Amino acid sequence: MSLMNTRTGWGWPARLLHWCIAALIVFMSGLGLYMTNAFPSGSMDSYPWYQLHKSWGFVVFVLLLVRILWRWLNRVTPELPAGMPLWERLAAHGAHWALYALMAAIPLSGWLMVSASPLQDMGVPNKVFGLFSFPDPFQPGDRAIEGFLKEVHETTWYLLLVVLALHVLGALKHHFISRDTVLRRMLRGQ
């Protein structure tokens, strides 16, 4: 099991970060849908769910930063299959950049959204697993900024779902139709 990426496979840190972030995105999507639909607007019963969502959003963001740092330190990546058309190569690279951008935009917009919430003025803290608080750049809260950032948060999530679906379909196409090693390299490293 290789630590570093090679031209033929991903190292175990890259694979671990990939699958942990993927699992957390699925979890966070379900949690976000639950907490926004299961409780009446403004209900304090939803408070623990929002805190959990914020906390795991922080974890996703930190893992993303670790993944970007690992990618920067370990610049070797597996080569794309020989004979892959140029448009498909460009689409693959574009999708990866879009995933990174969206995975950063979602937690950042979520943090800024809750920071702009007037609830901050009522002493409702933004805490990570109850251990420490997020800084709040918007003091006092501003409903207009909160509303705008809520739209950004939701829109970037929908975009992430679209790009993820294309990413998964692309991986499945490589595995079942092209029968190359693209998916296998992210599963087993080679």
N, C-alpha and C positions, 0 to 999 in steps of 0.2 A: 504494500500500500504506500504509494508515493506521497510525500509531503508537497513537493513542488509540482506545478503543471509541467507537462511535456508537450511536444508537438503532436502526440498521439492520445493524450488523455489529461483530465483534470486531476490535480492533487486532492487529497482528502479534505484539506481545509476549504478549498473552493466549493467542493461538493457539499460539505456539511453546511456551509453558510447558505448556499443556494437552496437546499431543501428545508433548512430551518426557517428562512425568510418566506419561502413558498407556503409552508404550513402555517406560519403566523399570519400571512395575508389572508388565507382562507378563514382562519379563526377570527381575525379582526373583522372581516367582512360579515361573517355571521353574527358576531357580537354587536357590531354597529347596527345591523338591521334589527336585531332583537331589541336593543336598548332604545332605538328611536321609534319602534312600533308597538312595544308591549306596555308602555306606560303613557298616561295622559301627559300632555305638554306641561312642563314645569313641576311634575310630580317628584317629590323627594325620594320616592321609592326607586327611582331610576339612578339616583346619585351613586350608589356603589358600582353600578354597571358602567357609568361614564368614567368613574375613577379607574376601573379596571381597563377600560378601553384606552384611556390616556396613558396608563402605565405600560401596557403592552405596545402601544404606539411608540413610546420612548424606546423600548427594547428593539423594535423593528428598525428605528432610525439608527440606533447605535450599531446594530448588526450590519446595516447598510454601510455605515462609515467604515467598519472593520473590513467589510467585503471590498470596498473601493480601495482602502489602504493595501489589502492583500493583493489585489489586482495590480496596483501600482508597483508594489515591491516584487511581484512575481509576473513579469510582463510576458512571459512565454504563454501562449495559449494554443490549444489544439488547432491544427489546420482544418479548414473546411474541406469537405470531400472534393476530390479532383472531378472536374467536369461539371461542377455546380454552376449554373448560369449566373451571369453578372447580376441580373436583377434580384436573384434569390440571395446572393451574397450581400448586396446592398440592403435588402429587406431584413436579413438576419442582423446585420450590424445596426441598422436603424432601430429595430425592435429592442435590441439590448440597451442602446442609449436611451430610448424612450422609457424602458422599464426602470433604469436607474433614476432618470429625472422624475418620473411619477412616484417612485418609492420614496424619494426625498420630499417632493411637493406635498404629498398627503399628510405625513406627520407634521411637517412645518406649518401647513395651513391649519391643521387641527389645533396645534399649540397656539398659534396666533389667534385663531377663532375664539378659543376658550379664554385667552388672555384679554380679548376685547369684550368679553361678556360682562354685562352689568352685574352678574352674580358675584364677580370678584369684589365688587364694592360692598357686598353683603357678607364678606368673609368666607366665601366658599373657595377653599384652596385647590390648586392644581398640584396634586402630589403623585409621586411615582411609588406605587405600592406602599404608600403611607410613610415612606422613608425620608424623602426630601421634596421640596416644592420646586416647581418650575418658576423661573422669573416671569413677571408679567410686564411686557413692554408698554401696554396700554393702561394707563392709570389716569383718570377713572375709566370704567368700561364705556364702550361706544357701540350702540345697537347697529348703526349703519356699517361700521367696520366688521362687526360680528356677522352680520347678514351677508356681506360680500364674501368674507372668508369661508362662511358655511357653503356658499355656492362653489367656491374654488375647491373646497375639500370634497364635496360630493361629485363635482364634475371630473376632478382628477381621479377619483375612485372609479367612476364609470369608464373613463379612458383606460385606466389600468386594467380593468376587467377585459376590455376589448383587446388590448395588446397582449395580455396574458393568454387569452383564448387563441390568438394567432400564434403565440409562442408555443403553446401546447400542441396545437394542430400541426405546426411546422415540425416539432420534434416527432410526433406520431407519423407524419408523412415520411420523414427520414427513416424511421424505424421499419414501418410496414410496407411502404411503397418503394422508396429508394434502396432500402435494405443496407444502409451504411451504418457507421458507428457513432453518429452524432448523439443519439439518446443513450446508448450504452456507455459512452465516455462520461456522461454526467451521473449515471447510475453506479458504474463499477470503476471508473477512472481510466478505462482503456477500450 
